[in-house]
């Protein structure tokens, strides 16, 4: 009885497994085909044929042929190739597919700024990379240079300090001059020699990066370090007036600090040095003040940054306009350091004489206000005695009597310095199409830069030691 039951169970399992293999064999089948260019009929080598929703796929051979096993009639094949539009094909009951790919003319016809003019991407022979606003780095971006950070091969953008007033370091073609000038030439709305720091990231439409000498030759030796060409936003034809708001809040903090001795470690080290016969000329630096001070923490902070931008645009069939107001407050990771930006901008475009005459006008004003980055405060935080207090018993800055060392908190609290800048950017561009295909144009531009700097210095422990003064003010 048991043997009979086992035989029946075995036969049932055998037929079930066989049915599964048979069903799978009926569902899975081989699909083959050829892929060609829709315009000239040439076969295409290396076209990707992928089963939709998976990573399984094949590529076409020298004759444009492929063969792939698909799991069922509902399988979707994704056909992709550089420079051509991607196709998605449901195999259905077909066993042979002849596919014709259509060139992606949109990518080839994209307009790229080169020198004083523009070209279609398919005509560009130099190393040019175009980044539009859709592909900019997203998030709390402080500097326009950060919009393309990591987006262009060979372009290095780094922030070397925590100074909110410092522009990022930009290197495109390496050291290209005897004076070690590595920064690329910046061209904003056709005007060369401007600074990226004069713009707000929200006002930028696209950035073209020219990396080789031939593309930048039109600007002479100024372009030997490469070029960054910026196109700002403008009005877009007839449309009703719209208002947009963009804003963000971000935080900056120090990534790491030097591994310094704390008060207890310093005391143990001094005892070792004293036992080893530490020279008497360093006796004043061996004083134990009885405190445990973290000087780096005392001068650092978690910076809170915020940005606000209002943009309004509108126009008619012949005239369009765009205006924006931006405010930004950037704190430094060092206490008492910050920078404020206020930028206003207006763009007007007008066409006349059957659209043969086109005029574009831009005006921008950027005002900044901020303190000065005292790098010496960090130097002093490294050298300062960790047992010394920040303030004395009267609540005043403790004047630590040690050779060539000062209280780093005093550097920040007893010195007030403010730097103000006011930058005006204006340009007027006019083009006239004399006959079809022949245009003449002119460009007028002006840049005005005003700056003022002043400080009040009440640091007795610095000034009185060096100049016998008890305070000074400079404007």
Secondary structure, DSSP 8 states (H G I E B T S, - for coil): -HHHHHHHHHHHHHHHHHHHHHHHHHH-EEEEEEEEETTT--B-SS-EEEETTSS-EEE--TTSEEEEEESSTT-EEEEE-TTB--EEEE-TT-SEEEEEE-B-HHHHT-EEEETTEEEEGGG--S-EEEEEGGGS--S---SGGGGGTTTSTT-EEE--S--TT---EEESS---STT-----EEEETTEET--GGGS-GGGEEEEEEE-SHHHHGGGGGGGTT-EEEEEE----SSEEEEEEEEEEEEEE--S-------HHHHHHHHHHHHHTT--GGGGGGG---S----HHHHHB--EEEEEEEEEEEEE-SSEEEEEEEEEEEEE-SBTT-EEEEEEEEEEEEEEETTTTEEEEEEEEEEEEEE----HHHHHHHHHS-TTS-SB-TTSSB----BTTB--HHHHHHSEEEEEEEEEEEEEEEEEEEEETTEEEEEEEEEEEEEEEEEEEE--HHHHHHHHS-S-EEE-
